């Protein structure tokens, strides 16, 4: 277990984020492997079908990921405060609440998948591919919850490396199973989904075994397994807003998907390929966001508010530098990177993808603001405020999808995400400035009170010492006693 409470914030956060970055890259390789192998073995329509489920996946699975991240925040705060019993109770409530919510979501999506695809205006030639893939993913939601919940707990106590190792193993297994299920067993796009679930299950089980053996102090025992409304409420206060924030953002993506579907298969494939490239390039920003949430949670528990502000400033500078460099990379190499997913002969799809990525990258500084400041607010316990930023993202995407795509076509679709980022980023900067200012003023007030109390105690101690010295003076005569009284005064 590692704390982020001492040393250079930039160095500590960067070292903590490195395993997260590698993990994010391998996490992208999960979904990339599905799309790439499906595209190579089954063609452009199958690739577009798997890619077209991205917004639905984000809507539901994103809610699960948000829950896991939010549930881990109280554990990180208790760890920063040195309260290991609180950490264990948080772990117990994570598992109870995670199991209950997963059961409800799985039952709902079992019946609603078909309705969602219809609502999205899914092209008829893609419908079967999308249904077969996403239905399996939703059926295995418990597997996704298991790994992400346990990985979130380990990261909350400073261990970001171990979940990465298990993720790498399961990612490699996923690639092998993709080829076996699709090519050898002829399971189609459903085979890609089953490969993902099988490899995630192995990753989750390994995380559980490791946590039990390596960190037994994290395992609840006895009365700590008991459900308590206070603890459950604390976890839900952090988890539900983060889950809803993902889902609210995803609703905007779903609206955008419906608009893009109306533009035809080539547009769907282009957005799918661009999204894959975008997710790869923004992995460092995503890792930075997770690191900031843990950093802020631990330091809030330890009462180090000024250290939080310093860390946010330092990582904003580093992140801005990366966002500018990544924008240049997309401008020069976006089309080449898209060829990982689309055949070089699909020139129309590649041209649309390059256009999308160029516009996307230009607004990366606004996206960086979202990753850093939304996660920092969540780490500080302001999950509802962070969720409000998701509402602003929703408004931005819905505005573009509803009013502009029909009139300006694919070019308008390229500006949907940037519009959402600018709207949400402006709100997050304002909220962070207000909340951090309030925390700093509260810390200063506490320091003044603490300093006043210490000064009073020092004065009382000095007076008591002087009284004791005077009591030890010899009592010879009235004159000497008067002198002693004068000294005392």
C-alpha positions as CSV (number, residue, x, y, z in Angstrom):
1,X,0.0,0.0,0.0
2,X,1.3,3.5,-0.9
3,X,0.3,6.9,0.4
4,X,0.3,10.1,-1.7
5,X,0.6,12.3,1.4
6,X,4.3,13.3,1.2
7,X,7.0,14.3,-1.3
8,X,6.5,16.1,-4.6
9,X,2.9,15.9,-5.7
10,X,3.8,15.9,-9.4
11,X,6.3,13.1,-8.9
12,X,4.1,11.0,-6.6
13,X,1.0,11.4,-8.8
14,X,3.0,10.6,-12.0
15,X,4.5,7.4,-10.5
16,X,1.1,6.4,-9.3
17,X,-0.4,7.0,-12.7
18,X,2.1,5.1,-14.8
19,X,0.6,1.7,-14.0
20,X,-2.8,3.2,-14.6
21,X,-1.7,4.5,-18.0
22,X,-0.4,1.1,-19.0
23,X,-3.6,-0.5,-17.7
24,X,-5.7,2.0,-19.7
25,X,-3.8,1.1,-22.9
26,X,-4.4,-2.6,-22.3
27,X,-8.0,-1.9,-21.4
28,X,-8.3,-0.2,-24.8
29,X,-6.6,-3.2,-26.3
30,X,-9.5,-5.3,-25.0
31,X,-12.1,-3.5,-27.1
32,X,-9.6,-2.8,-29.9
33,X,-9.0,-6.5,-30.2
34,X,-12.7,-7.2,-30.6
35,X,-13.1,-4.6,-33.3
36,X,-9.9,-5.3,-35.1
37,X,-10.3,-9.1,-35.2
38,X,-14.0,-8.8,-36.1
39,X,-13.2,-6.3,-38.9
40,X,-10.4,-8.5,-40.3
41,X,-12.4,-11.7,-40.2
42,X,-15.9,-10.5,-40.8
43,X,-15.7,-7.2,-42.8
44,X,-16.6,-3.5,-42.4
45,X,-20.2,-4.0,-41.5
46,X,-19.4,-6.3,-38.6
47,X,-16.7,-3.8,-37.5
48,X,-19.3,-1.0,-37.7
49,X,-21.7,-3.2,-35.7
50,X,-19.3,-3.8,-32.8
51,X,-18.2,-0.2,-32.9
52,X,-21.8,1.1,-33.0
53,X,-22.4,-0.4,-29.6
54,X,-20.0,2.0,-28.0
55,X,-22.5,4.5,-26.8
56,X,-24.8,1.8,-25.4
57,X,-21.9,0.2,-23.7
58,X,-20.9,3.5,-22.2
59,X,-24.4,4.1,-21.0
60,X,-24.7,1.0,-18.9
61,X,-21.1,-0.3,-18.3
62,X,-20.0,3.3,-17.8
63,X,-22.5,3.6,-15.0
64,X,-21.0,0.4,-13.4
65,X,-17.4,1.9,-13.8
66,X,-18.6,5.2,-12.2
67,X,-20.1,3.3,-9.3
68,X,-16.8,1.4,-8.7
69,X,-14.8,4.6,-8.8
70,X,-17.2,6.4,-6.5
71,X,-17.4,3.5,-4.0
72,X,-13.6,3.5,-3.7
73,X,-13.4,7.2,-2.7
74,X,-14.5,6.7,1.0
75,X,-12.0,3.8,1.3
76,X,-9.2,6.2,0.0
77,X,-10.3,8.9,2.5
78,X,-10.3,6.5,5.4
79,X,-6.9,5.1,4.3
80,X,-5.5,8.7,4.3
81,X,-6.9,9.3,7.8
82,X,-5.3,6.0,9.0
83,X,-8.7,4.4,9.8
84,X,-8.2,0.8,8.6
85,X,-11.5,-0.4,10.2
86,X,-13.3,2.2,8.1
87,X,-11.5,0.9,5.0
88,X,-12.6,-2.6,5.8
89,X,-16.2,-1.5,6.3
90,X,-16.1,0.4,3.1
91,X,-14.9,-2.7,1.3
92,X,-17.7,-4.8,2.7
93,X,-20.3,-2.2,1.6
94,X,-18.7,-2.0,-1.8
95,X,-19.3,-5.7,-2.3
96,X,-22.8,-5.7,-0.9
97,X,-24.0,-2.7,-2.9
98,X,-22.2,-3.7,-6.0
99,X,-23.8,-7.1,-6.1
100,X,-27.3,-5.6,-5.6
101,X,-27.0,-3.0,-8.2
102,X,-25.5,-5.4,-10.7
103,X,-28.4,-7.8,-10.3
104,X,-30.9,-5.0,-11.0
105,X,-29.0,-3.6,-14.0
106,X,-28.5,-7.1,-15.6
107,X,-32.2,-7.9,-15.3
108,X,-33.2,-4.5,-16.8
109,X,-30.9,-4.8,-19.8
110,X,-31.8,-8.4,-20.5
111,X,-35.2,-7.1,-21.6
112,X,-34.4,-3.6,-22.8
113,X,-31.5,-4.2,-25.3
114,X,-33.8,-4.6,-28.3
115,X,-35.7,-1.4,-27.4
116,X,-32.5,0.6,-27.1
117,X,-31.2,-0.5,-30.5
118,X,-34.5,0.4,-32.1
119,X,-34.4,3.8,-30.3
120,X,-31.0,4.5,-31.8
121,X,-32.2,4.1,-35.3
122,X,-29.7,1.2,-35.8
123,X,-29.2,0.5,-39.6
124,X,-30.9,-2.8,-40.5
125,X,-27.6,-4.2,-41.9
126,X,-25.9,-3.6,-38.5
127,X,-28.7,-4.6,-36.2
128,X,-27.9,-8.3,-35.8
129,X,-24.2,-7.6,-35.2
130,X,-24.9,-5.0,-32.5
131,X,-27.6,-7.1,-30.7
132,X,-25.4,-10.2,-30.6
133,X,-22.4,-8.4,-29.2
134,X,-24.0,-6.1,-26.7
135,X,-26.5,-8.6,-25.3
136,X,-23.7,-10.9,-24.2
137,X,-21.8,-7.9,-22.6
138,X,-24.8,-6.9,-20.6
139,X,-25.5,-10.5,-19.5
140,X,-22.0,-10.7,-18.0
141,X,-22.2,-7.3,-16.2
142,X,-21.3,-9.0,-12.9
143,X,-17.9,-10.0,-14.2
144,X,-17.2,-6.4,-15.2
145,X,-18.3,-5.2,-11.7
146,X,-16.1,-7.8,-10.0
147,X,-12.8,-6.7,-11.6
148,X,-13.4,-2.9,-11.5
149,X,-14.7,-3.0,-7.9
150,X,-11.6,-4.9,-6.6
151,X,-9.2,-2.9,-8.8
152,X,-10.7,0.4,-7.4
153,X,-10.2,-0.8,-3.8
154,X,-6.6,-1.7,-4.5
155,X,-6.0,1.7,-6.1
156,X,-7.7,3.5,-3.2
157,X,-4.9,2.2,-0.9
158,X,-2.2,3.1,-3.4
159,X,-1.7,-0.2,-5.2
160,X,-2.1,0.7,-8.9
161,X,0.4,-1.9,-10.2
162,X,-1.2,-5.2,-9.2
163,X,-4.6,-4.6,-11.1
164,X,-2.4,-3.7,-14.1
165,X,-0.6,-7.0,-14.1
166,X,-3.8,-9.0,-14.0
167,X,-5.3,-6.8,-16.7
168,X,-2.3,-7.4,-19.0
169,X,-2.7,-11.1,-18.5
170,X,-6.4,-11.1,-19.2
171,X,-6.0,-8.8,-22.2
172,X,-3.6,-11.2,-23.8
173,X,-6.0,-14.0,-23.1
174,X,-8.8,-12.0,-24.7
175,X,-6.9,-11.6,-27.9
176,X,-6.3,-15.4,-28.1
177,X,-9.9,-16.2,-27.3
178,X,-11.1,-13.6,-29.9
179,X,-9.3,-15.5,-32.6
180,X,-10.3,-18.9,-31.3
181,X,-14.0,-18.0,-30.9
182,X,-14.4,-16.0,-34.1
183,X,-12.1,-17.9,-36.5
184,X,-12.0,-21.5,-35.2
185,X,-15.4,-21.8,-33.5
186,X,-17.3,-19.5,-35.9
187,X,-19.2,-17.8,-33.1
188,X,-19.3,-14.4,-34.9
189,X,-19.4,-11.1,-33.0
190,X,-20.9,-12.9,-30.0
191,X,-17.6,-14.8,-29.8
192,X,-15.8,-11.5,-29.3
193,X,-18.1,-10.6,-26.4
194,X,-17.7,-14.0,-24.8
195,X,-13.9,-13.7,-25.1
196,X,-14.1,-10.3,-23.3
197,X,-16.2,-11.7,-20.4
198,X,-14.0,-14.8,-19.9
199,X,-10.8,-12.8,-19.7
200,X,-12.4,-10.3,-17.4
201,X,-13.6,-13.0,-15.1
202,X,-10.0,-14.4,-14.8
203,X,-8.7,-10.9,-14.0
204,X,-11.4,-10.3,-11.3
205,X,-10.7,-13.7,-9.6
206,X,-7.0,-13.0,-9.6
207,X,-7.5,-9.6,-8.0
208,X,-9.7,-11.2,-5.3
209,X,-7.1,-14.0,-4.5
210,X,-4.3,-11.4,-4.4
211,X,-6.2,-9.1,-2.1
212,X,-7.0,-11.9,0.4
213,X,-3.5,-13.2,0.5
214,X,-1.4,-10.0,0.2
215,X,-3.6,-7.5,2.1
216,X,-5.6,-9.4,4.7
217,X,-5.9,-6.1,6.6
218,X,-8.4,-5.0,3.9
219,X,-10.6,-8.0,4.3
220,X,-13.7,-7.4,6.5
221,X,-14.4,-9.8,9.3
222,X,-17.1,-10.3,11.9
223,X,-19.3,-7.3,12.6
224,X,-17.6,-5.3,9.8
225,X,-19.7,-7.3,7.2
226,X,-22.9,-5.9,8.7
227,X,-24.8,-3.5,6.5
228,X,-25.0,0.0,8.1
229,X,-27.2,2.7,6.7
230,X,-24.5,5.4,7.4
231,X,-21.8,3.6,5.5
232,X,-24.1,2.6,2.7
233,X,-25.3,6.2,2.4
234,X,-21.7,7.4,2.3
235,X,-20.8,5.1,-0.5
236,X,-24.0,5.8,-2.5
237,X,-23.4,9.5,-2.0
238,X,-20.1,9.2,-3.9
239,X,-20.9,6.2,-6.2
240,X,-24.4,7.1,-7.6
241,X,-23.4,10.6,-8.8
242,X,-20.3,9.3,-10.5
243,X,-22.3,6.5,-12.1
244,X,-25.0,8.8,-13.2
245,X,-22.4,11.3,-14.4
246,X,-21.1,8.6,-16.8
247,X,-24.6,7.7,-17.9
248,X,-25.7,11.3,-18.4
249,X,-22.6,11.8,-20.5
250,X,-23.5,8.6,-22.3
251,X,-27.0,9.8,-23.1
252,X,-25.4,12.6,-25.1
253,X,-23.3,10.0,-26.9
254,X,-26.4,7.9,-27.5
255,X,-28.2,10.9,-29.0
256,X,-25.1,11.5,-31.2
257,X,-25.0,7.8,-32.2
258,X,-28.6,8.1,-33.4
259,X,-27.7,11.2,-35.4
260,X,-24.6,9.5,-37.0
261,X,-26.6,6.4,-37.8
262,X,-28.8,8.5,-40.0
263,X,-25.7,9.4,-42.1
264,X,-25.1,5.8,-43.2
265,X,-22.7,2.9,-42.6
266,X,-19.5,4.8,-43.7
267,X,-20.2,7.6,-41.1
268,X,-20.8,5.0,-38.4
269,X,-17.6,3.2,-39.3
270,X,-15.6,6.5,-39.3
271,X,-16.9,7.6,-35.9
272,X,-16.2,4.1,-34.6
273,X,-12.6,4.1,-35.9
274,X,-12.0,7.7,-34.7
275,X,-13.3,6.8,-31.2
276,X,-10.9,3.9,-31.0
277,X,-8.0,6.2,-31.9
278,X,-9.2,8.9,-29.6
279,X,-9.4,6.4,-26.7
280,X,-5.8,5.3,-27.2
281,X,-4.5,8.9,-27.4
282,X,-6.4,10.1,-24.3
283,X,-5.3,7.1,-22.1
284,X,-2.8,9.3,-20.3
285,X,-5.5,11.9,-19.5
286,X,-7.8,9.1,-18.2
287,X,-5.0,7.7,-16.0
288,X,-4.2,11.3,-14.7
289,X,-7.9,11.7,-13.8
290,X,-8.0,8.5,-11.7
291,X,-4.7,9.4,-10.1
292,X,-6.1,12.9,-9.1
293,X,-9.2,11.3,-7.5
294,X,-7.0,9.1,-5.3
295,X,-4.5,11.9,-4.5
296,X,-7.3,14.3,-3.5
297,X,-9.1,11.7,-1.5
298,X,-6.1,10.6,0.6
299,X,-4.9,14.2,1.2
300,X,-8.4,15.3,2.1
301,X,-8.5,12.5,4.7
302,X,-5.1,13.8,6.1
303,X,-6.3,17.4,6.0
304,X,-3.7,18.6,3.5
305,X,-5.7,21.1,1.5
306,X,-2.8,23.2,0.3
307,X,-1.0,20.1,-1.0
308,X,-4.1,19.2,-3.0
309,X,-4.1,22.6,-4.6
310,X,-0.4,22.3,-5.5
311,X,-0.9,18.9,-7.0
312,X,-3.8,20.0,-9.1
313,X,-1.8,23.0,-10.5
314,X,1.3,20.8,-11.3
315,X,-0.7,18.1,-13.0
316,X,-2.7,20.6,-15.0
317,X,0.5,22.0,-16.5
318,X,1.8,18.5,-17.3
319,X,-1.5,17.5,-18.8
320,X,-1.8,20.7,-21.0
321,X,1.6,20.0,-22.5
322,X,0.5,16.4,-23.4
323,X,-2.8,17.6,-24.9
324,X,-1.0,20.0,-27.3
325,X,1.5,17.2,-28.3
326,X,-1.3,14.7,-28.8
327,X,-3.2,17.2,-31.0
328,X,-0.2,17.4,-33.3
329,X,0.1,13.6,-33.5
330,X,-3.5,13.3,-34.5
331,X,-3.1,16.0,-37.1
332,X,-0.2,14.3,-38.8
333,X,-0.9,10.6,-38.1
334,X,-4.6,10.3,-37.4
335,X,-5.4,8.7,-40.8
336,X,-2.5,6.2,-40.4
337,X,-3.6,5.2,-36.9
338,X,-7.2,4.6,-38.2
339,X,-5.8,1.9,-40.5
340,X,-5.5,-0.3,-37.5
341,X,-9.2,-0.7,-37.7
342,X,-10.2,0.1,-41.3
343,X,-8.7,-1.3,-44.5
344,X,-6.6,1.0,-46.6
345,X,-9.0,0.4,-49.4
346,X,-11.9,2.1,-47.5
347,X,-10.8,5.6,-48.6
348,X,-14.1,7.3,-47.8
349,X,-14.2,6.0,-44.2
350,X,-10.5,7.0,-43.7
351,X,-11.1,10.5,-45.0
352,X,-14.0,11.0,-42.6
353,X,-12.0,9.5,-39.7
354,X,-9.1,11.9,-40.3
355,X,-11.4,14.9,-40.4
356,X,-13.0,13.8,-37.1
357,X,-9.7,13.3,-35.4
358,X,-8.3,16.6,-36.5
359,X,-11.2,18.6,-35.0
360,X,-11.3,16.3,-31.9
361,X,-7.6,16.9,-31.1
362,X,-7.8,20.7,-31.4
363,X,-10.1,20.7,-28.3
364,X,-8.0,18.3,-26.2
365,X,-7.1,21.1,-23.7
366,X,-10.8,21.4,-22.8
367,X,-10.9,17.6,-22.4
368,X,-7.9,17.7,-20.1
369,X,-9.7,20.2,-17.8
370,X,-12.5,17.7,-17.5
371,X,-10.3,14.8,-16.6
372,X,-8.3,16.7,-14.0
373,X,-10.9,18.9,-12.3
374,X,-13.9,16.5,-12.4
375,X,-11.9,13.8,-10.7
376,X,-10.4,16.2,-8.3
377,X,-13.8,17.4,-7.2
378,X,-14.9,13.8,-6.9
379,X,-11.9,13.0,-4.7
380,X,-12.8,16.0,-2.5
381,X,-16.3,14.6,-2.0
382,X,-18.2,16.9,-4.4
383,X,-19.7,14.1,-6.5
384,X,-22.9,16.0,-7.2
385,X,-21.0,19.0,-8.6
386,X,-19.0,16.7,-10.8
387,X,-22.3,15.1,-12.0
388,X,-23.5,18.5,-13.0
389,X,-20.7,18.8,-15.4
390,X,-22.1,15.6,-17.1
391,X,-25.3,17.5,-17.6
392,X,-23.5,20.2,-19.4
393,X,-21.8,17.6,-21.6
394,X,-25.2,16.2,-22.3
395,X,-26.6,19.6,-23.3
396,X,-23.6,20.3,-25.6
397,X,-24.0,16.9,-27.5
398,X,-27.8,17.0,-27.7
399,X,-27.7,20.6,-29.1
400,X,-25.3,19.5,-31.9
401,X,-27.0,16.2,-32.6
402,X,-30.5,17.7,-32.7
403,X,-30.0,21.0,-34.4
404,X,-26.8,20.8,-36.5
405,X,-26.1,17.2,-37.8
406,X,-29.2,17.2,-39.9
407,X,-28.3,20.5,-41.5
408,X,-24.5,20.2,-41.8
409,X,-23.9,16.5,-41.8
410,X,-20.8,14.7,-40.7
411,X,-18.8,18.0,-40.1
412,X,-21.3,19.0,-37.4
413,X,-20.9,15.5,-35.8
414,X,-17.2,16.2,-35.5
415,X,-18.0,19.2,-33.2
416,X,-20.4,17.3,-30.9
417,X,-17.7,16.2,-28.3
418,X,-15.8,19.5,-28.4
419,X,-19.0,21.4,-27.7
420,X,-19.6,19.1,-24.7
421,X,-16.0,19.5,-23.4
422,X,-16.0,23.3,-23.6
423,X,-19.3,23.5,-21.7
424,X,-18.4,21.1,-19.0
425,X,-14.8,22.4,-18.6
426,X,-16.0,25.9,-18.0
427,X,-18.3,24.8,-15.3
428,X,-15.7,22.5,-13.6
429,X,-13.1,25.3,-13.4
430,X,-15.6,27.6,-11.8
431,X,-16.8,24.9,-9.3
432,X,-13.2,23.9,-8.4
433,X,-12.2,27.5,-7.8
434,X,-15.2,28.1,-5.5
435,X,-14.9,24.8,-3.6
436,X,-11.1,25.0,-3.2
437,X,-11.3,28.6,-2.0
438,X,-13.8,27.5,0.6
439,X,-11.6,24.6,1.8
440,X,-8.5,26.9,2.0
441,X,-10.4,29.5,4.0
442,X,-11.7,26.8,6.4
443,X,-8.1,25.5,6.8
444,X,-6.9,29.0,7.5
445,X,-9.6,29.5,10.1
446,X,-8.7,26.2,11.8
447,X,-5.0,27.2,11.8
448,X,-5.9,30.5,13.5
449,X,-8.0,28.8,16.1
450,X,-5.3,26.2,16.6
451,X,-2.6,28.9,16.9
452,X,-4.7,30.9,19.4
453,X,-5.2,27.8,21.5
454,X,-1.5,26.9,21.4
455,X,-0.6,30.5,22.4
456,X,-3.1,30.4,25.3
457,X,-1.7,27.0,26.4
458,X,1.9,28.3,26.2
459,X,1.0,31.4,28.2
460,X,-0.7,29.3,30.9
461,X,2.2,26.9,31.0
462,X,4.6,29.8,31.4
463,X,2.5,31.4,34.2
464,X,2.2,28.1,36.0
465,X,6.0,27.7,35.8
466,X,6.5,31.2,37.2
467,X,4.0,30.6,40.1
468,X,5.8,27.4,40.9
469,X,9.2,29.2,41.0
470,X,7.8,31.9,43.3
471,X,6.4,29.3,45.7
472,X,9.9,28.0,46.1
473,X,11.3,31.4,47.1
474,X,12.4,31.7,50.8
475,X,9.8,33.5,52.9
476,X,12.2,35.9,54.6
477,X,10.4,39.1,55.6
478,X,7.9,41.4,54.2
479,X,10.3,43.2,51.9
480,X,11.4,40.1,50.1
481,X,7.7,39.0,49.7
482,X,6.9,42.3,48.2
483,X,9.7,41.9,45.7
484,X,8.4,38.5,44.9
485,X,4.9,39.9,44.3
486,X,6.4,42.6,42.1
487,X,8.2,40.0,40.0
488,X,5.1,37.9,39.7
489,X,3.1,41.0,38.5
